[in-house]
């Protein structure tokens, strides 16, 4: 995609004037980004919303679900009218994000489809992107595939999840010498992981991988607090990394207990052993 926002100021003024006052902030760098957002559900809605409000000029969204009334307590791009119109989440997200495109020339691309069956198209979108946000709750094989794709392209990858009061963020900076929790912990079929290796991942047309067994949201609970926190912390990890700060590879916290000593779990990016071997 062609970046269309070299200057965020327009005839109305500068919508990003206040964030430019943050020490170390680089709005010009934000305005050179293209973000691929996989999934616009509980976390993806908040991710897309934050990217829009930060001034990211190009946002590419993928999803394959329909808006349901039970989504409305936490999926911030959707409203009752989207349920009444029986819209797909990608149609509703493209509509709902419009109010958050505060710069004049921000662009949104919206694609509807199964990310596993449309992997070839996901790769094409990723090649045009500078960061991948994975909000698709398929399982650890898919997380590995997205990380592998990011590593093959040398771009950042961020993923989040939430349940009950707990939120988790995984951040990979895109540095080839670094790795990530979900990439290193290959718990499963070794042949599947090998088929998703960075040297092979861009050549796959679709992903023939199993999904993880997971509890229904209704059984563990969720709300706008934990979903938006997870989504915003996901974008925050990437943004602060972009600004030159070292961010944790893995972060886990409880919305009610985060302030208690020892309740935040976090660790830095691990080294990529394969990279180290290749350099010897």
Legacy VTK file of the C-alpha trace (Angstrom):
# vtk DataFile Version 3.0
C-alpha trace
ASCII
DATASET POLYDATA
POINTS 280 float
0.000 0.000 0.000
1.112 3.543 -0.656
1.451 5.558 2.536
-0.880 8.520 2.228
-0.204 10.442 5.443
3.178 12.169 5.283
1.657 15.182 7.030
-1.109 14.655 9.579
-2.100 18.322 9.688
-5.040 19.349 7.486
-7.424 22.275 7.137
-9.014 21.474 10.520
-5.714 21.320 12.361
-3.635 18.431 13.704
-5.594 15.592 15.371
-2.353 14.174 16.789
-1.083 17.348 18.394
-1.436 15.992 21.950
0.403 12.718 21.405
3.262 14.528 19.688
3.967 16.111 23.063
4.897 12.728 24.591
8.647 12.526 25.180
10.261 10.353 22.521
7.114 10.115 20.400
7.643 9.877 16.626
4.397 10.548 14.764
6.144 10.451 11.399
7.100 6.855 12.119
3.506 5.970 13.012
2.407 7.480 9.716
4.654 5.109 7.755
2.999 1.955 9.099
0.638 -0.603 7.613
-1.017 -2.894 10.166
-2.471 -6.306 9.398
-5.226 -7.099 11.935
-6.277 -10.748 11.906
-9.626 -11.052 13.660
-11.923 -8.211 14.727
-13.643 -9.716 17.735
-13.158 -8.870 21.401
-9.499 -7.911 21.063
-9.358 -7.102 17.349
-11.979 -4.357 17.638
-9.892 -2.588 20.282
-6.695 -3.115 18.300
-8.186 -1.582 15.135
-9.745 1.269 17.142
-6.387 2.120 18.773
-4.474 1.943 15.490
-6.967 4.323 13.912
-6.775 6.819 16.783
-2.963 6.720 16.752
-2.979 7.694 13.088
-1.764 4.492 11.425
-2.479 5.288 7.768
-3.208 1.796 6.458
-5.162 -0.856 8.349
-5.924 -4.266 6.822
-8.584 -6.322 8.629
-9.622 -9.982 8.279
-12.484 -11.876 9.893
-14.969 -14.654 9.149
-17.720 -14.298 11.758
-21.081 -12.545 12.175
-21.989 -9.939 14.798
-24.094 -11.369 17.611
-25.945 -9.534 20.371
-23.641 -11.157 22.958
-20.646 -9.422 21.328
-21.853 -5.937 22.145
-20.676 -5.792 25.758
-17.004 -5.858 24.687
-16.502 -5.578 20.902
-16.302 -1.818 20.634
-16.701 -1.337 16.869
-20.147 -2.953 16.809
-23.605 -1.691 17.704
-27.205 -2.907 17.827
-27.774 -1.835 14.232
-25.092 -4.286 13.083
-26.925 -7.121 14.834
-30.268 -6.019 13.406
-28.754 -5.935 9.909
-27.157 -9.368 10.450
-23.811 -8.011 9.270
-20.595 -9.939 9.173
-17.998 -8.719 11.637
-15.796 -7.466 8.823
-18.649 -5.385 7.349
-19.560 -4.049 10.775
-15.918 -3.334 11.676
-15.371 -1.380 8.477
-18.449 0.681 9.324
-17.681 1.048 13.020
-14.085 2.127 12.559
-15.028 5.132 10.420
-15.657 7.357 13.446
-12.123 6.617 14.672
-10.301 7.507 11.442
-9.382 10.940 12.732
-6.792 11.746 10.080
-7.961 12.822 6.656
-6.412 10.128 4.488
-6.436 6.960 6.563
-7.322 3.823 4.585
-8.988 0.602 5.702
-9.078 -2.664 3.751
-11.540 -5.303 4.942
-11.452 -8.959 3.896
-13.960 -11.636 4.835
-12.827 -15.234 4.885
-11.327 -18.122 6.817
-7.701 -17.268 7.625
-6.680 -20.933 7.339
-8.221 -21.450 3.899
-7.075 -18.026 2.688
-3.502 -18.225 3.984
-2.031 -17.339 0.574
-3.959 -14.048 0.689
-2.907 -13.481 4.314
0.712 -13.787 3.185
0.114 -11.254 0.409
-1.343 -8.810 2.939
1.515 -9.434 5.368
4.064 -8.620 2.657
2.467 -5.167 2.403
2.437 -4.713 6.162
4.891 -3.523 8.794
3.275 -5.408 11.707
0.962 -8.389 12.239
-1.676 -8.374 14.995
-3.002 -11.875 15.624
-6.398 -11.840 17.356
-7.660 -15.117 15.890
-8.444 -17.734 18.515
-7.552 -20.867 16.542
-4.744 -22.247 18.666
-1.017 -22.644 19.117
-0.318 -23.975 15.601
-1.861 -20.861 14.073
0.015 -18.621 16.516
3.225 -20.376 15.461
2.349 -19.889 11.770
1.789 -16.142 12.231
5.023 -15.797 14.193
6.846 -17.791 11.535
5.456 -15.472 8.859
6.552 -12.402 10.829
10.037 -13.882 11.298
10.281 -14.677 7.572
9.422 -11.041 6.768
11.413 -9.484 9.599
8.423 -7.529 10.931
6.883 -7.301 14.436
4.145 -9.652 15.596
1.772 -9.049 18.492
-0.966 -11.271 19.873
-3.329 -10.949 22.788
-5.890 -13.012 24.600
-8.263 -12.507 27.498
-10.547 -14.533 29.713
-12.489 -13.632 32.833
-10.244 -10.948 34.436
-6.962 -12.070 32.853
-5.218 -10.573 29.825
-2.122 -11.843 28.009
0.083 -10.089 25.456
2.828 -11.682 23.348
5.192 -9.358 21.472
7.942 -10.167 18.968
9.979 -7.203 17.773
10.801 -8.534 14.317
14.524 -8.795 15.079
15.885 -11.904 13.355
18.165 -12.744 16.276
15.180 -12.814 18.655
12.295 -15.238 19.062
9.032 -15.558 20.972
7.284 -17.731 23.534
4.814 -19.345 21.124
7.536 -19.968 18.549
9.921 -21.699 20.953
7.312 -23.821 22.740
6.593 -26.422 20.077
4.139 -28.568 22.025
2.540 -30.819 19.446
3.198 -32.567 16.133
6.790 -31.919 15.027
5.854 -32.466 11.370
3.244 -29.698 11.525
5.704 -27.272 13.083
8.301 -28.153 10.455
5.769 -27.473 7.664
5.251 -23.988 9.150
8.952 -23.093 9.320
9.890 -19.530 8.229
11.592 -20.926 5.117
8.318 -22.590 4.042
5.518 -20.464 5.487
5.208 -17.984 2.615
4.757 -20.757 0.062
1.668 -22.318 1.661
-1.707 -21.794 -0.040
-3.723 -22.756 3.036
-3.033 -24.042 6.539
-4.059 -27.630 7.237
-3.711 -27.440 11.000
-5.938 -28.509 13.895
-7.573 -26.031 16.248
-7.106 -26.077 20.005
-9.922 -27.159 22.278
-11.067 -24.120 24.240
-13.913 -23.247 26.615
-16.855 -21.180 25.408
-16.653 -17.489 26.344
-19.960 -17.772 28.187
-18.499 -20.334 30.595
-15.515 -18.221 31.684
-16.890 -14.720 31.159
-15.612 -11.576 29.453
-16.370 -7.857 29.340
-15.253 -4.591 27.822
-12.682 -4.019 30.581
-10.526 -7.069 30.008
-10.988 -7.100 26.214
-10.051 -3.469 25.698
-7.162 -3.763 28.161
-5.784 -6.738 26.252
-6.280 -5.009 22.893
-4.783 -1.701 23.981
-1.822 -3.367 25.706
-1.249 -5.319 22.504
-1.020 -2.112 20.476
0.996 -0.484 23.248
3.676 -3.195 23.093
4.139 -2.628 19.368
3.988 1.166 19.625
6.525 1.430 22.437
8.787 -1.028 20.620
8.507 1.152 17.536
9.588 4.127 19.649
12.714 2.287 20.768
11.656 0.873 24.128
12.379 -2.721 25.087
9.044 -4.453 25.658
8.374 -7.849 27.235
7.899 -10.842 24.985
5.196 -12.168 27.293
2.947 -10.287 29.699
0.153 -11.726 31.839
-1.888 -9.936 34.468
-5.197 -9.950 36.315
-7.452 -6.893 36.117
-8.156 -6.996 39.855
-4.804 -8.206 41.191
-2.228 -6.447 38.968
-1.256 -4.007 41.718
-0.248 -6.745 44.156
3.414 -7.709 44.331
4.271 -10.691 42.162
0.947 -10.721 40.282
2.343 -9.494 36.927
4.106 -12.188 34.932
6.494 -10.914 32.241
9.783 -11.767 30.574
11.973 -10.345 27.775
12.362 -11.569 24.211
14.360 -14.820 24.074
17.209 -15.332 21.624
16.621 -17.357 18.477
18.921 -20.372 18.732
18.526 -21.174 15.025
19.779 -17.694 14.144
22.785 -18.105 16.420
23.624 -21.476 14.823
23.351 -19.991 11.311
25.793 -17.233 12.224
28.484 -19.670 13.418
LINES 1 281
280 0 1 2 3 4 5 6 7 8 9 10 11 12 13 14 15 16 17 18 19 20 21 22 23 24 25 26 27 28 29 30 31 32 33 34 35 36 37 38 39 40 41 42 43 44 45 46 47 48 49 50 51 52 53 54 55 56 57 58 59 60 61 62 63 64 65 66 67 68 69 70 71 72 73 74 75 76 77 78 79 80 81 82 83 84 85 86 87 88 89 90 91 92 93 94 95 96 97 98 99 100 101 102 103 104 105 106 107 108 109 110 111 112 113 114 115 116 117 118 119 120 121 122 123 124 125 126 127 128 129 130 131 132 133 134 135 136 137 138 139 140 141 142 143 144 145 146 147 148 149 150 151 152 153 154 155 156 157 158 159 160 161 162 163 164 165 166 167 168 169 170 171 172 173 174 175 176 177 178 179 180 181 182 183 184 185 186 187 188 189 190 191 192 193 194 195 196 197 198 199 200 201 202 203 204 205 206 207 208 209 210 211 212 213 214 215 216 217 218 219 220 221 222 223 224 225 226 227 228 229 230 231 232 233 234 235 236 237 238 239 240 241 242 243 244 245 246 247 248 249 250 251 252 253 254 255 256 257 258 259 260 261 262 263 264 265 266 267 268 269 270 271 272 273 274 275 276 277 278 279
